[in-house]
Each structure stands twice: as C-alpha cells, then as structure tokens.
Amino acid sequence: MHHIFHQPQFGEDWFTYPEVYQQMVNRFPSGSKFVEIGSWKGKSSAFMCVEIANSGKQIDFFCIDTFEGSVEHQNNPELPYLYNIFKNNMKPLEGYYEDMRMPSMEAVQKFENESLDFVFIDGSHEYEDIKDDIISWLPKVKRGGVLAGHDYYLPPQPTSWGLRNSSILNDINYYYNTNKGNAYKAVKETLGVEDRKSTRLNSSHLKLSRMPSSA
Ligand SMILES: C[S@@+](CC[C@H](N)C(=O)[O-])C[C@H]1O[C@@H](n2cnc3c(N)ncnc32)[C@H](O)[C@@H]1O
C-alpha cells in the first residue's frame, strides 16, 4: 500500500516523526496496541496505518482526539469540520485504525494498565496538559513498551522525545536546539530526564517511582 499522508488534503505539515512510527511498527509484534493522542486531519495517523498495513502485522491503532483543536487552533475556520476532514482523509485506511473522539483524559480510562505497546502524545501542547498526559498514560504502557511525544523542542527543529518502559536504552533520537517546548519541561518534571546535547535517553534517568510497571 502506498503512503497517502503527503497528499494536500492532510493539510498542515506538523508530522516530523515518521521514523519514530516506523521504528515502532518494526519493533513490536502482531497483537500489539498503539495509541496516538492528537490526530488532527490524519497526517500522522495515515502514515501509521500504511506502515501497519505494509508490515503484515495485526496491530490495533487508536487515534484519540477531541477534533475540537488545541488552544492555538481556536481561530482556525476549519475547526467545525475537523472530524469530517479526518474521516474523509482516513477513508482509504478504514479497518486499520479506530478513532476515539474524546478528551485524552477520558480515553485513558478506557485502557487497562500495562496494556499498550506504544503511546505517542501530540495532543494539547499546554504544559499542565502534557504533564497530565504523561502521568496518566505512562501506567498504560507495558513493560518494554514506549511512551513518546512531539514538540520536545520547537521549530526550527521540532523533535520527539521517547522512553522505553524498561531498563534498556530507548532508541528514539532527539537533537539539541535551544528552543525548548512545554513538552521539554513536562518530561523533565514528570520523568526526571533532561536532554544532554544529542545524547540518547537512558532509562537510568527515570524516576522509577513514577513507573508502576517497573516496581
Ligand atoms: C498538533 S495536532 C496533532 C497533529 C497530528 N499528530 C499530525 O501530525 O498531523 C493536536 C491535536 O490534538 C487535539 N487535542 C488537543 N487537546 C486534546 C485533548 N485534551 N484530548 C484529545 N485531543 C486533544 C487537537 O484537537 C488537535 O487535533
């Protein structure tokens, strides 16, 4: 199946992390469960669906979004149509995803603890919301699973952060630049990790007390 995420109907170019999604599909076996928080018009979601389809693996993929936009989108004239735009864009990929049209904090309650292999946070970019997302979704990630997110740093190099929920190094790279996003502060405060110039995150930086599955 060919990728469609670059087609114009998918809109804004916020999806800077295809390699993260690719790595996750390669890493996890059939039967895995993935969650994306923040799907907008489906650009990142469509990429993930095609990667899953082409892998031949049975991976359940949940797209969580209020489809009401984030704080910074409230003047966007397309907001009232966002859900329809998403659904239309994702039509060729039906069967490869399930959308959950609700706030992240409501969706999280629908998942069992330690039931998810990969959770990617790209929803609200408000500092308190990112913290809530990290704290609430982390217990849902299986041991050996990955919790990651976007906008750790802001443009010109928007980058992703990621941690593997185990004692092994994760392999999501992220790069040094000085334009730190709210996610940077939220990751530091909740997980106790901080970037040190182009290094990889090492789970020895984790505040393990925050990770029930590692207890
Ligand atoms: C930056 S966009 C996602 C972009 C998308 N991942 C992409 O690469 O194209 C953020 C999305 O998060 C959604 N959102 C914001 N706050 C949310 C919340 N509390 N719960 C669920 N979704 C939320 C917004 O509706 C918006 O569609």
The ligand as a Gaussian input file, in Angstrom:
#p B3LYP/6-31G(d) Opt

LIG

0 1
 C       -0.794000      19.225000      16.734000
 S       -2.347000      18.498000      16.439000
 C       -1.926000      16.829000      16.024000
 C       -1.160000      16.727000      14.754000
 C       -1.031000      15.359000      14.144000
 N       -0.387000      14.412000      15.045000
 C       -0.217000      15.476000      12.869000
 O        0.961000      15.086000      12.880000
 O       -0.744000      15.966000      11.876000
 C       -3.020000      18.376000      18.057000
 C       -4.379000      17.710000      18.121000
 O       -4.644000      17.431000      19.487000
 C       -6.033000      17.567000      19.721000
 N       -6.214000      17.797000      21.163000
 C       -5.870000      18.903000      21.870000
 N       -6.149000      18.743000      23.170000
 C       -6.667000      17.487000      23.297000
 C       -7.155000      16.732000      24.397000
 N       -7.122000      17.223000      25.640000
 N       -7.615000      15.500000      24.172000
 C       -7.632000      14.979000      22.910000
 N       -7.176000      15.654000      21.826000
 C       -6.698000      16.893000      22.008000
 C       -6.470000      18.715000      18.838000
 O       -7.840000      18.634000      18.528000
 C       -5.552000      18.548000      17.628000
 O       -6.216000      17.867000      16.588000

